[in-house]
């Protein structure tokens, strides 16, 4: 337990404000709170909390009173959830690489079809540029903005809230007045998007604007080339890349897009290390990064397929737990057992059920979560493992409670012991 606490403290220290989380104001509770930022969407995940004490340590780091620690007693992934349906179908404009298409086919057993475009594409995607540092990257993006003499409106997509704030400050120092959309801006999103479609506008955003955000362009904006999107980071996969670039050139409109990234980005550093293993002699360094990214995407796809198989086992164990819990609740209602337990029944049942949930949450996060399973684990062995763990830990808890320390041989404990045999 002490090791888990130390690990949680380390993770909390590494979490960065305006990148991993923000400190916002909860209008309902009328107080400040730590709000998680999704690394995939750039959006604030209201109501979500990190587990294992991480969220509480971040609250302490930010000078807030820590809330009661939350525990996860179960979860279900999209693949496991969707496989409960007889018919599955979907539609997307950003399916990703071929390897990800194969992944969907393998997990869901679905065939994929490409639909023809409704309008002829007028989008121009310019060659990506790579700079040595973030500072040089910012300067290059500013150069592109200044080169835009026709006042084509610009959308600059950056990886985090922190970067969007940094870059916006740089633009202001250069005499430019950008709009900001990063999920913590003061103005409402609708207000910003309404103004972002006008000629000469510069919208600086996180990847929050790269998913489903539709900027309505004025006639003047369309006449000078539409929307120019710059991705100021190297996307982890083509799906994120297409989502960002897909803000422009919509429905046959004109538009431009370009990726400008730097070698000091965490993901690019990771690819650089990977490139030493899969060295390519290509003279085009940006092409080489795309090739290495494809290797990374394939590795991640294989991990997801593996996790999906493990998660199926995890979900079956979770189902067994709820069946077991329902069995205990039914026992509490049994007249014969009520007669044996007499006046202790109500309080002891609450005591038992409270602890069974907490002990299950501990066991689930340490043993059953799909990322902690091994190929040799089975649904049966994992659940029997929980019952043994529960008996051991609950008897310690019970022995230290003056109300129930003499109940170590209670009928409920005996029933659980027999179910293990």
C-alpha distance (Angstrom), angle and dihedral (degrees) to the residues before:
residue distance angle dihedral
X1 . . .
X2 3.82 . .
X3 3.82 90.4 .
X4 3.82 90.3 52.3
X5 3.82 90.3 52.2
X6 3.82 91.9 49.9
X7 3.82 90.8 48.7
X8 3.82 90.5 49.6
X9 3.82 91.2 51.2
X10 3.82 90.2 51.8
X11 3.81 91.8 50.0
X12 3.83 91.4 47.5
X13 3.81 91.2 51.9
X14 3.82 90.7 50.9
X15 3.82 92.6 51.8
X16 3.81 109.9 102.6
X17 3.80 126.0 -146.6
X18 3.83 114.8 -118.8
X19 3.79 88.6 16.8
X20 3.80 107.7 55.2
X21 3.80 96.4 11.4
X22 3.77 144.7 -5.8
X23 3.79 132.5 -145.3
X24 3.79 105.9 -120.9
X25 3.78 137.4 168.0
X26 3.79 119.3 -103.3
X27 3.81 105.4 -142.5
X28 3.81 93.0 -164.2
X29 3.81 97.0 49.3
X30 3.83 92.1 32.0
X31 3.79 95.4 -134.8
X32 3.79 142.5 96.8
X33 3.80 118.6 -92.0
X34 3.80 141.5 176.6
X35 3.82 108.5 -103.8
X36 3.81 121.4 -164.8
X37 3.81 118.8 -127.9
X38 3.80 115.3 -145.2
X39 3.81 111.6 -122.4
X40 3.83 88.9 -152.1
X41 3.80 100.9 49.3
X42 3.81 105.3 18.0
X43 3.80 87.8 -129.7
X44 3.80 126.6 130.0
X45 3.81 109.9 -107.1
X46 3.79 99.7 -141.4
X47 3.80 113.7 -152.4
X48 3.81 95.3 13.4
X49 3.80 120.6 124.5
X50 3.78 133.9 -172.1
X51 3.80 114.3 -118.5
X52 3.83 134.8 -136.8
X53 3.82 91.3 53.5
X54 3.82 93.6 -64.8
X55 3.81 94.3 119.8
X56 3.80 92.0 48.0
X57 3.82 92.3 51.2
X58 3.83 90.3 49.8
X59 3.82 88.4 51.9
X60 3.81 89.4 53.1
X61 3.82 90.1 47.5
X62 3.81 89.5 54.8
X63 3.82 92.9 48.0
X64 3.81 95.3 -107.3
X65 3.80 128.0 133.8
X66 3.82 105.2 -102.5
X67 3.78 117.2 -117.8
X68 3.80 122.5 -132.8
X69 3.80 109.9 -72.3
X70 3.79 114.2 -97.3
X71 3.80 123.7 -137.8
X72 3.79 130.1 -157.8
X73 3.80 113.0 -138.4
X74 3.78 94.4 177.9
X75 3.77 147.8 -19.1
X76 3.78 139.3 -172.4
X77 3.79 128.0 -143.6
X78 3.80 124.3 -134.3
X79 3.84 93.8 -107.3
X80 3.82 93.4 52.4
X81 3.80 92.0 43.7
X82 3.81 95.4 48.1
X83 3.79 92.5 47.0
X84 3.81 88.2 68.0
X85 3.82 87.1 72.8
X86 3.79 123.4 83.0
X87 3.81 93.6 -143.1
X88 3.80 126.4 38.0
X89 3.79 126.9 -178.9
X90 3.78 135.9 151.1
X91 3.78 146.8 172.8
X92 3.80 128.5 -137.9
X93 3.77 138.4 162.9
X94 3.81 93.6 -155.0
X95 3.79 108.5 50.3
X96 3.81 94.0 153.0
X97 3.79 131.7 -142.7
X98 3.82 126.9 -11.1
X99 3.81 89.6 -101.3
X100 3.82 89.5 58.0
X101 3.80 90.5 50.1
X102 3.80 88.2 54.1
X103 3.80 88.7 48.5
X104 3.81 91.7 56.0
X105 3.79 90.0 47.6
X106 3.81 92.1 50.2
X107 3.81 97.0 45.1
X108 3.81 99.9 39.6
X109 3.82 100.6 22.2
X110 3.80 89.9 -128.0
X111 3.78 131.5 148.0
X112 3.80 117.4 -132.1
X113 3.79 127.2 -142.3
X114 3.80 131.7 -171.2
X115 3.80 116.6 -133.1
X116 3.83 120.5 -150.3
X117 3.79 118.6 -111.6
X118 3.78 118.4 -95.5
X119 3.83 92.0 -141.9
X120 3.78 134.4 28.1
X121 3.81 109.1 -96.5
X122 3.82 115.7 -114.2
X123 3.80 95.9 173.7
X124 3.81 116.8 126.6
X125 3.82 114.1 -153.9
X126 3.80 110.8 -161.8
X127 3.79 125.1 -149.4
X128 3.84 113.8 -83.5
X129 3.80 119.6 -110.5
X130 3.80 127.2 -148.1
X131 3.81 123.3 -158.1
X132 3.79 130.4 -171.4
X133 3.82 98.8 -119.5
X134 3.79 141.7 18.0
X135 3.81 90.5 -110.9
X136 3.80 91.6 56.0
X137 3.80 89.2 45.9
X138 3.80 91.6 54.1
X139 3.81 90.9 47.5
X140 3.80 91.5 50.6
X141 3.81 92.4 50.9
X142 3.82 89.7 50.2
X143 3.82 88.7 51.7
X144 3.81 90.2 53.6
X145 3.81 90.2 49.8
X146 3.82 91.5 50.6
X147 3.82 91.1 46.7
X148 3.80 87.2 59.0
X149 3.82 95.1 95.2
X150 3.83 94.4 160.4
X151 3.81 89.9 64.9
X152 3.81 93.3 -118.2
X153 3.80 105.3 178.2
X154 3.81 114.6 -108.0
X155 3.80 134.3 -146.0
X156 3.82 114.4 -165.9
X157 3.81 112.6 -166.0
X158 3.81 116.2 -162.2
X159 3.79 131.7 -177.7
X160 3.81 101.5 -116.6
X161 3.79 144.6 17.7
X162 3.80 88.7 -110.8
X163 3.81 92.1 56.4
X164 3.81 92.0 46.5
X165 3.82 89.6 54.0
X166 3.82 93.0 45.7
X167 3.78 93.5 49.5
X168 3.81 93.7 44.4
X169 3.81 89.6 53.9
X170 3.82 89.6 51.5
X171 3.81 91.3 51.8
X172 3.80 91.3 50.0
X173 3.81 90.3 52.0
X174 3.82 87.5 53.5
X175 3.80 90.0 55.1
X176 3.81 95.2 -102.7
X177 3.80 122.5 128.4
X178 3.82 110.9 -147.5
X179 3.78 129.2 -172.5
X180 3.81 112.6 -126.1
X181 3.80 126.9 -143.9
X182 3.81 112.6 174.6
X183 3.83 104.9 129.0
X184 3.82 92.4 -102.2
X185 3.81 98.0 64.0
X186 3.80 118.2 123.4
X187 3.81 96.7 -124.0
X188 3.79 123.6 72.6
X189 3.81 115.9 -99.5
X190 3.82 92.7 -120.4
X191 3.83 90.7 54.7
X192 3.82 91.7 52.4
X193 3.82 95.8 45.3
X194 3.80 90.8 49.4
X195 3.83 89.4 60.0
X196 3.80 96.4 36.9
X197 3.82 92.7 73.8
X198 3.80 95.3 64.8
X199 3.80 124.9 102.4
X200 3.80 113.7 -87.1
X201 3.81 95.3 16.5
X202 3.80 118.9 143.6
X203 3.80 114.9 -157.9
X204 3.81 117.1 -169.8
X205 3.78 112.7 -165.2
X206 3.76 145.6 156.7
X207 3.79 119.9 -116.8
X208 3.82 84.0 -80.3
X209 3.82 85.7 91.6
X210 3.80 90.7 48.9
X211 3.80 95.1 72.5
X212 3.79 118.9 67.3
X213 3.81 96.5 -33.5
X214 3.80 110.2 142.1
X215 3.81 116.2 -160.4
X216 3.81 109.5 -160.9
X217 3.82 107.9 -140.9
X218 3.78 123.7 -144.6
X219 3.83 119.7 -127.6
X220 3.80 89.2 -107.8
X221 3.82 90.5 53.5
X222 3.81 91.4 51.0
X223 3.80 91.0 49.4
X224 3.83 92.2 57.3
X225 3.80 95.6 49.2
X226 3.79 106.4 -72.7
X227 3.80 122.2 -112.1
X228 3.81 123.7 -9.2
X229 3.83 111.2 -153.3
X230 3.79 121.0 -163.2
X231 3.80 118.5 -171.4
X232 3.80 104.3 -153.4
X233 3.80 94.0 -162.0
X234 3.80 139.2 45.2
X235 3.84 107.3 -99.9
X236 3.80 118.9 -129.3
X237 3.79 91.1 -128.5
X238 3.78 141.6 3.4
X239 3.81 91.1 -102.3
X240 3.83 91.7 65.8
X241 3.80 88.7 41.0
X242 3.82 93.2 53.0
X243 3.80 91.7 44.6
X244 3.80 90.7 55.9
X245 3.79 96.2 41.9
X246 3.80 88.7 43.1
X247 3.81 90.6 72.5
X248 3.81 86.3 81.1
X249 3.80 134.3 50.0
X250 3.80 90.3 34.3
X251 3.80 121.0 167.6
X252 3.80 93.2 -0.8
X253 3.81 95.1 -49.4
X254 3.82 120.4 144.4
X255 3.79 117.8 -104.9
X256 3.79 148.1 145.0
X257 3.79 133.4 -133.8
X258 3.78 135.8 -173.9
X259 3.80 138.4 171.1
X260 3.81 117.7 -138.0
X261 3.80 114.2 -180.0
X262 3.80 139.8 159.6
X263 3.79 135.5 -132.2
X264 3.81 92.9 -123.2
X265 3.82 93.8 65.3
X266 3.86 109.5 115.4
X267 3.81 93.3 -123.4
X268 3.82 92.9 47.2
X269 3.82 89.6 49.9
X270 3.79 88.2 53.0
X271 3.80 91.0 51.3
X272 3.80 89.9 47.8
X273 3.81 89.8 57.8
X274 3.79 89.8 46.8
X275 3.81 90.0 51.4
X276 3.82 90.4 63.7
X277 3.80 87.6 62.6
X278 3.81 95.0 42.4
X279 3.80 99.7 32.9
X280 3.78 115.8 -173.6
X281 3.80 123.2 -166.9
X282 3.81 94.1 -146.5
X283 3.80 113.9 138.9
X284 3.80 90.2 -149.0
X285 3.81 102.3 83.9
X286 3.82 94.7 -169.3
X287 3.81 89.6 52.2
X288 3.80 88.8 51.4
X289 3.82 91.3 53.3
X290 3.80 89.6 53.2
X291 3.80 90.3 50.1
X292 3.80 91.8 50.1
X293 3.81 89.7 45.7
X294 3.80 89.1 57.2
X295 3.82 89.0 56.3
X296 3.81 89.5 49.5
X297 3.83 91.1 48.7
X298 3.81 91.0 51.3
X299 3.81 91.5 50.1
X300 3.82 91.4 49.2
X301 3.80 91.0 47.5
X302 3.81 91.6 53.9
X303 3.81 89.4 49.5
X304 3.81 91.4 52.6
X305 3.80 91.7 49.6
X306 3.80 89.5 50.9
X307 3.82 92.2 46.7
X308 3.80 90.2 49.7
X309 3.80 90.9 57.0
X310 3.80 90.9 46.3
X311 3.79 91.3 46.9
X312 3.80 90.8 57.0
X313 3.81 87.9 60.3
X314 3.80 90.6 44.2
X315 3.80 91.2 53.2
X316 3.82 92.7 49.4
X317 3.81 89.9 52.9
X318 3.80 88.8 49.1
X319 3.81 89.6 52.5
X320 3.82 89.8 51.4
X321 3.80 89.6 52.0
X322 3.81 93.0 54.2
X323 3.81 90.9 46.6
X324 3.80 88.5 50.9
X325 3.80 91.5 47.9
X326 3.80 90.8 50.0
X327 3.82 88.5 50.2
X328 3.82 90.5 55.5
X329 3.80 92.2 47.1
X330 3.80 89.5 52.6
X331 3.81 89.6 50.5
X332 3.80 89.9 56.3
X333 3.81 88.1 58.2
X334 3.81 93.8 48.8
X335 3.87 108.7 114.4
X336 3.83 93.7 -143.6
X337 3.80 93.0 53.0
X338 3.80 90.9 44.2
X339 3.78 88.2 55.4
X340 3.82 91.6 50.8
X341 3.81 94.9 46.8
X342 3.82 94.3 38.1
X343 3.81 114.1 170.8
X344 3.83 93.8 1.4
X345 3.79 92.7 64.2
X346 3.82 102.5 91.4
X347 3.79 98.3 41.3
X348 3.81 94.3 41.4
X349 3.80 93.0 48.9
X350 3.83 90.5 53.3
X351 3.80 90.2 46.1
X352 3.81 92.0 50.6
X353 3.81 96.5 44.4
X354 3.80 93.6 47.2
X355 3.79 91.3 53.8
X356 3.78 95.3 41.8
X357 3.82 89.7 58.3
X358 3.81 93.2 49.2
X359 3.80 94.3 44.6
X360 3.79 90.4 47.6
X361 3.83 89.9 51.3
X362 3.82 89.4 52.9
X363 3.80 93.1 46.8
X364 3.81 92.5 43.7
X365 3.80 94.5 53.8
X366 3.81 93.5 44.0
X367 3.82 101.8 38.8
X368 3.80 115.2 7.5
X369 3.80 104.5 41.9
X370 3.81 106.0 110.6
X371 3.81 92.3 -118.1
X372 3.80 90.6 59.0
X373 3.80 97.9 48.6
X374 3.78 125.3 102.4
X375 3.83 126.5 -148.6
X376 3.83 90.0 -106.7
X377 3.82 94.4 57.8
X378 3.79 116.8 106.7
X379 3.77 132.4 -164.9
X380 3.83 91.9 -115.7
X381 3.82 97.1 47.4
X382 3.79 92.5 47.2
X383 3.78 93.2 51.7
X384 3.81 93.5 46.3
X385 3.80 86.0 49.1
X386 3.80 89.0 56.2
X387 3.81 92.9 50.5
X388 3.81 90.5 51.9
X389 3.79 91.0 46.4
X390 3.80 91.0 48.0
X391 3.81 93.8 50.3
X392 3.78 92.4 49.5
X393 3.81 96.5 46.3
X394 3.81 97.2 37.4
X395 3.79 93.1 52.0
X396 3.82 88.7 54.5
X397 3.82 90.8 49.5
X398 3.79 91.2 46.0
X399 3.82 93.3 48.3
X400 3.81 89.7 55.3
X401 3.81 94.3 50.6
X402 3.83 111.9 85.0
X403 3.81 91.1 -151.9
X404 3.79 96.1 59.0
X405 3.80 108.1 18.2
X406 3.81 89.7 111.7
X407 3.83 92.5 53.6
X408 3.79 95.9 78.3
X409 3.80 90.1 119.2
X410 3.81 95.8 44.4
X411 3.78 119.5 149.8
X412 3.81 90.8 -108.4
X413 3.79 93.1 55.3
X414 3.81 89.9 47.8
X415 3.81 91.2 51.7
X416 3.81 91.9 51.2
X417 3.81 91.5 47.3
X418 3.81 91.1 52.1
X419 3.81 92.0 49.1
X420 3.82 89.0 59.2
X421 3.81 94.3 51.7
